[in-house]
Amino acid sequence: MKFNLDKLDFKKIDNLEFDGIDFSDYPDFVDAFLVAADYDGEEMTEEQIDYINDEHYDFVNEQVYDSLF
């Protein structure tokens, strides 16, 4: 499965799993990162996960926070 990096639809990302969550870093969680997710019903590749972590950390951070609270 491929997605167009220029037109990434964040609404299609679900089943997110995170690691690196440190509650002593609340509310920033700067060490948290995405380890797995689905895009449009298919498991994302490691390359796609890395792209999301590197280029869209604001999305990752928001999803971490939403998953905890």
N, C-alpha and C positions, 0 to 999 in steps of 0.2 A: 504494500500500500504506500502510495506517495501522496503528499499534499503539497500544494503550491505555497512556498514559504512567503511569497508576497501577499497571498490572499488567505492566510491561515484563519479559519473560522473557529474561534475559541469556544463557541457554543457546542461544537462537535467533540470536544475533549471531555471525557468522563472516566470514571473508575481510577482516579488519581491516587497514587501511593507516594508517600514522602519518607525521607530519612533526614537525620541531622537536626531534628527538632530538639531544642534546648530551652526548657521553660524558664531558665534563669535569664534568658535573652528576651523574654516577653516585653513588649509586644512586637519586637522587630523580627525575631526568628531568622537572623541573617545567615545562619549556617544550614538552614533547611533547604532541601533540594528535591526535585521530582525524580523518582526512580522508575516509575511505570505509569502508563496511562493508555487509554484507548482513544482512537480518533475515528469517528464515524463508525463505531462498532468493531474496529480492528485494533489489535495490539500495536502500539507504536514501537518503532525500532529504537535502538540505543542512540543512533544518530539523530533521530527526531527528538528524543528526550533531551539530549545534549543541547540541541538547538533551542528548545524551549527554555531550558535552564540558563543558557548563555545570553539569549537575545530578548527574552520576555520574563525576566525575573519578577517584574511587577505583578504579572499574572500568577506566577508560582507563589509568591508571597501572599497574595490575596487568597489563593486557594488553600494554602496552609492554614491561614487564620480562620477561614470559613469552615475548614474541616475540624478544627478544634473547638470552635465556639458556636 
